[in-house]
């Protein structure tokens, strides 16, 4: 007999729109199948993502199969259906009964969000990285959910302290678990330049060589940046890269003397005070530099936005700052971004 469980007692973050409980349970075991209705490659990839999340703690190597008829019992079943328009791309219905778990959504994006809720309904040990000897029951009932906010972001500053590729992926995984959908990646600052720009290589080799406190820095090659973007995309997280300017630019000013009004490179900076640096706003080379950086970044960034910072530019005169920002906005737009 299945244990009696109350879905209303599950701790779900963020809180879904509606939860109703039916008081029984579904058991996930090594015979459970993960089924996909039809042959959507995106949905099959999503189902495999679920299997990969469940494996470390359960040890179950769950099969993913695509089917065209009704799901067999003891299965987790993904189906793309036409839900009410209020559900949008990210909404879903999650129906749990004693026989099956059914995930309905308008597309794979909603299914990825539903998976995060499923993880939270399972016992906490499901998040363990090693096999746990226990039964895996889920309370039965139905959840309907869709986001209140279309933009749910988190910012990771890799400029002051550099975080390697695996750390960023881990961060993306944690964002996904709470259904966040935008990663704002702060790629440059006074203390470090973290993204390879092929037309200005010294930005990373010199400007990315250190970090706050003086320890060794680091940077992402363009291949690594693309890997971050693609990894985030499989969890339906959009990367918004930020190149801060005209202030917060000491790493660039130290790498290329011509970006300074006096034509002399600054020293690398490992402190935390800000507001002392500025690109030279009346030199043509400055805009050539920005155009190259934005162009290379735009080519690697499928999302709609490029962030140009603009904050704490205390040493840029106001009469220079406003034309600068207007000009840079036009550069971003010229490369097809907002």
Secondary structure, DSSP 8 states (H G I E B T S, - for coil): ------GGGS--SS--SEEEEEEEEEEE-TT-EEEEES--HHHHHHHHHHHHHHHHHH-----EEEESS---SSEEEEEE----GGGTTT-EEEEE-SSEEEEEESSHHHHHHHHHHHHHHS-GGGG-SS---S-EEEEEEEEEE--S-S--EEEEE-SSS---HHHHHHHHHHHHHTT--EEEEEEEETTEE-B--GGGTHHHHTTTSB-GGG-B---B-HHHHHHHHHHHHHTT-EEEEEEEESSS-HHHHHH-GGGSTTS-------S---S-----TT-HHHHHHHHHHHHHHHHH--SS-EEEE----TTS-HHHHHHHHHHHHHHHHHTT--
